[in-house]
Amino acid sequence: MEPDDEPQSHSSTSRLRRAVTLGALSVLVLALAGLSYLHPGWTIGPAGAQANTSSVAGSRQLTAVDFVTPSIGWVVVDGQSQDFAVLHTSDAGQTWVRQLTAAGETTSEYLHFFDASSGVVAVLGTQAAIYRTRNGGRTWARQPMTANGAKVLSADFIDADHGWLLTQASTEGEALLRTGDGGRTWVGLGNPVAYSDWAYRVLFSDRTNGWLYSQSASPYAYQSQNGGVTWQRVALPVPQDGWPSSDGAGVSVEARPTKGAGVSVTVVIGQIETLPTPTGSNPRFAPQPANQFQLSSVDGGRSWKAISMPAGHGAIAYFDALNWLWIGSGVQAKSSDAGSTWSPIRSLLVPAPLPESVQVIDATHIWFGAMAGPRPLVEGTDDGGVSWSMFLLPPTAG
């Protein structure tokens, strides 16, 4: 059992941000706001129980997938009443055990296990909390965080001790907080973005190198090379025909580490477009919207290449900075040059992966999450994506 340490509270030093009207990014972005003050305390939860195998009661949503070996992994499933459950498998998806449940306090979750024993679940939103385990999920330490109506936008941990929270209050700009002791105490690092910009997600590849998802008036990325203490704008190469007008709706830049020094960036100018599928064409091969641009770097953002995806909808598995696997609905393709060129699209019997759920364990083992109507599932391969196996997740109620 972990010690019942009382974490220190923190008051953010972020300044008032000017209200701006920017284009819609995603359901997640619209649902989140931010947090400025933390007053956490620890409680210990009971061990999990075997997942109920009765019929499904209502629709559920798979929100996070994390495997640490080819056979050991966890998922988070949301219910209809803002409740969530953490399920665990130790036999490559054949059976699942419910290890953690919480009701009425969640808008979204972050899940990350660092090995077969240590992991963290962060509940985002106004009822933010961090759940931590050091014994593979048999018991959890809960650290609630209250903030006078404010919210947590994003969480990211690179190991059991080192992590970041991106937070925001209704009348203040974003504030980035960092922990070096698993979330017991937090240090405020201020607002990571410029006065008129908005950051809504933080991602670190190691203890020093981090990137942001952000909105601004112009297309540039945000990068930190000192653990989030300071952030720099990173210029992105202008397309051959120039950047299109955003028509006052703003620009979103989603910059995420891939592997090693690799970085992948998606730039959306103005509103997100949903293109109609041409008559007689397959929706699996819908084109990328004209106002969306993809870039990749293999040297930490010092240089960039314009890239394209095999189709407009899909998710990517990163084997390393250069070797990628793209998976769409019933199709996949490979790249050996960080997305600059792709192999011919190959058909296969898999559903569309949930965004950013694809995980590479090694050269042959890959997992991703998906939905079959109201039923969440995971797909796994042990031959590098040549063939896939589907595992439906059991009901979480009961």
N, C-alpha and C positions, 0 to 999 in steps of 0.2 A: 504494500500500500504506500502511496506517495505522501509526502508530508503535506499538511494542511497549511501551506504558506499563504499569507495575505499579500497579494500583489499591490504594488504602489499605484495610486491614481495618477492621471496625467491630464493636464490642461493644454490643449493645442494652442499654438501661437500663430495659426493661420489668420490672414487678414480678410476683411470683407471682400467678397468677389462680386463683380458686376454681373447683373442678370443678363444672360444672353439667350436667344432663341436659336437652337440648332436642330438639324434634321434628326429624325429617329434613327437609332442604330440597331437596337435589338430589344427583344422583350426583357432581357436581363438588365440592360442599361436603363430602360424606362422604369423598371421596378425598384432601382436602387437609388439612394441618396447618400448620406454619410454620417460621420461621428466625430465629435471633438473631445469628449471627456470619457475616461475609463475609470471605473471603480470596481475592479474584479475581486472575487473571493472564491475559494476552492471548496467543492463538495465531491464525494466519491460515490459513483453509481454502482449498481449490482451487476453481476455477470449476466451475459445474454442467455436467451432461451432458444430452443429449436424453433425454426420458422414454421408457422401454421401452414398446412397444405390443403386447407379448405378452399372453396371457390372464391374467385376474386370479388371483392366488395368495392365496386366503383373503379374508376380509372386511377392509375398511378403514373408517375413520371420518373424515369431514371435520370438522375442529375449528376452522378459522378461514378467513375470506375477507376480502380487502382490495383494493379497486380505487381507483386514484387518478385515472383518467380513464375515459371510456367504453370504452376498449380495453385499457388497461394495468392488470393486476392480479396478485395472488398468492393462493395458498391453502396451507393446511397440512393434510396427510393423515396420520393415524396408522395404523400397521400393527398386526399381531397381537402383536408381540414388543416393545412399548413403543418402537418405532422411529418416526420421522416423516420426512416429506419436504416440502420447500417447492417448489411448482410455480409457474411464471410464464407468463403470456400477454401478448403485445403486439398481438394481433389479435382482441380481443373474444371470447376463448374458443375460437377455431377450432383453435389448436394450443397445446401446453403444453411447456415445457422444465423439467426438474428441475434446480434450482439448489443445493439443500442437502439433505443427508440426515444423520441421526444415529441410532444404534442403541442400544437398551437403556438409555435414560437419561431417559425422559419419562413423565409422567402427564397433562400437559395443556400447551397452548402458548398464548401471546399473540402476535399478529401485528399490526404496524402499520407502514405506509409513509407517509411524510410528503410525498413527491413521487415522481417516476419514478426517482430515484436513491437516496434515503436511506430506510432502513427498519430495523426491529428485530424479532427473534423472541426471546421469552423462554420458556424451558422452566421450568415450575413443578414443585414437589415437592422431594424430598430431593436429587436430582441437578440442582439448579438451574443454569442457565447463560443467558447473554445472547449472542445472535448479532447482529452489526451489519454493515450494508453501506452503502457510500457510492457504489456504482457500479451500482445497479439489481439487485443480487444476483449479479453475476458472481463476486465474492469476498466472503468473510465473515470478520469478526473474532470469535472466540469468547472469551467471558469466563466461565470456570467459577466456580461459587460453592459452597463446601463449608461445612457448618455442624454437624458433630458429630451427625448424624442428624436435624437439624431440617429444616423445609421452607419454601418460598416459597408463600404463598397466592395472591397476585395481583400483577400488574404493570400499569402504565399509563404511557404516554409521550404527551406532547402535541406534541413536536417531536423532532428528532434529538438534542438535548442534555438536555431536561428530562423527568424521569420519576420514578416512585414505585414502591416495592416494599412490599407488606404481608406481614409475616413473623411466624412464631410458633415457639416451642420447646415441647417436650413438658412442661416444668415452668414456663414463663413465659407471660405474656400477649403479645398481639400487639405488634409493633413496626413502625412506619412509617419507611421510609428514603427519602431524596430525593437525586437526582443533578442536577447542572447541567452535566455534561460527558460525557453519553452513557453513563454507567455506569462510568467509570473510578474515580470516588470516590463515596462515599455518606455522607450526614449522617443520623444517627439523630434522629428526631422523637418517640420514645417511643410509648406506647400511645395510640391515638386514641380509645378508648372507655372507658366507666366500668368499674370494677373487676369487676362481675358480668356485663358484656356481652361479646359476642364479635363481632369484625369479620372478614369473610372476603373482601371485595373492595373495591378502591378505584378510583374513577373521577374524573378531573378534566376540566373543560371548557376550562380555560386554566391559566396559571401560578398562579393564586390560588384559584379556586373548585373545590372538590371535594366528593364525596359518598361514602358507604359503603353496602355491603350488610352488615347486622348482625343479630344475634339478641339479644334482651333479654327482660325480663319484661313490658314495656309497649310499646305502639306509638308510637315516636318515631324520627325519622331523625337521622342525623349529618351535619353540614355543616362545611366549613372555608372561610374566606374569606381565608386568608393562606398558601396553599401547603402546608397540612397541619401548620403549626406548632401550631395549636390547633384544637379541634373543639368544636362546640356541639350540644346536643340541640335538634332542631326539632320542636315540637309539631304533631301532625297533627289535623285536625278529626274529631270523634267522629261516627260515623254516626248517622242519625236514630234508630235503635233501640239505639244504644250498641254498644260492642265486645263480641263474644261472649267467653265464658270460654275460656281456652287450656287448661284442665284440666291445668295444670302443665307443658305441653309447650313453653311459651315463645312468643315472637312474632318473626317474621322481617320485616324491612323492607328492601326492595331499592330504593334511590334512585339513579337514574341521570340524568345530564344528557341532554337531547334536542338542541336547537339554541339558541344564544344563551343567554338566561336561562331557558330551559325546563327543567323537571325532571319526570320521571315516577316515581311511587312505587307499588310493589306491597306490600301488607301481608297476611301470612298469619298468622292466629291459630291456634296449635296445630299439629296434624299437617296435612300436605298431603293433601287429599282427592282421590280419583279417583272421580268420579261414574259410575254405570252409565248407559249410553245407553238411554233409554226405547225400548220395542219399537216398531219401525216408523219411528223417527226417524233422521235422517242424523247420523253421528258428527261431521261437519264443523261442526255447529251445537250441539255439546254446551254446556250452560250453564256459566257460571263458578261454581266452588265457593262455597258459602255462607260459608265462613270466609276468603275472599279478597276484598280490597278494592283498588280502583285510585284513585289521586289524581294530579292534575297541577297544575303551577304554571307561569306564564309570567313571573314576576317574581323568580326566584331563590329561591323558597321562602318569600317574605313572605306570600303568600296561596295558598289551595288550593281546588280544586274536586273533588268526588267524580265519578268518571267510570266508564264501563263499557266493556268490549270487545264487539265484535259477536258473539263466541263465546268459549268457554273456552280454545281453543288457537289460537295464531297468533303472528305477529311483526309489528313495526311499523317502517315507514320514516318518518323525520322529515325533511320538507322544510325546516321552520323550527319555531319554538316552537308555532305554531298548526296548521299543516297537516301531517296525518299520513296514511299509507296503511297499513292493516292487511291482512295476507295470511295466509290459512289454507290448509288442504288443499283446493285447487280452488275457493277463494272469495277475494274481497277486498272492502274497503269503504274509504271516505275520510271524513276529518273535517277541518273547517276551524276548529274551536274547541278544539284540544288534547284531543280525546277526549270532550268533553261530549255531542256528538251525532254520529251516523254516517249516511252515505248508505245506501240499501238494499244488501244484500249482492249482489254480482255473481259469477256462476259463471265460472270460467276453468280451463283445463287446466294447472295447476301443482301440484307436490307441496307438502307442508307445509314451510315454511322451517325451518332449524335456528335455535334461539333466538339472537337478537341478531346474526344473520348478514346482515340486510337493510341494504344500503348505498345511500344516495342520492348520486349524482354531481352531478346537476343536475335541473332540472324534468322532464326526459324520460328520463334514464338511471338505472336502478336495477339492482342486482345482489343476489342472495342465494344461499346454499348450501343443499343438501338431500341426501337419501340416497334412492336407488332400490334397496331391499334392501341388498346389500353394496357397491353401486357409488355412489361420491360423484359429485355433479354440481353445476353452477352454472346458475342461470336469470338471464337478462338481458332488459331491455326498453329500447327507444329511443323509446317513445311514451307515457311516463308510466304504464305499467301496463296499457294497453289490450290489448296482445298481448305474449307472452313467448316466448323461444327457450331451449331446453335444450341444455347442453353437458356431455356425460359426460367425466369426468376420466380420463386414461390411467392404466394400472397404474404403480405407483411402484417396483416391484422390478426388479432387474437393472441 
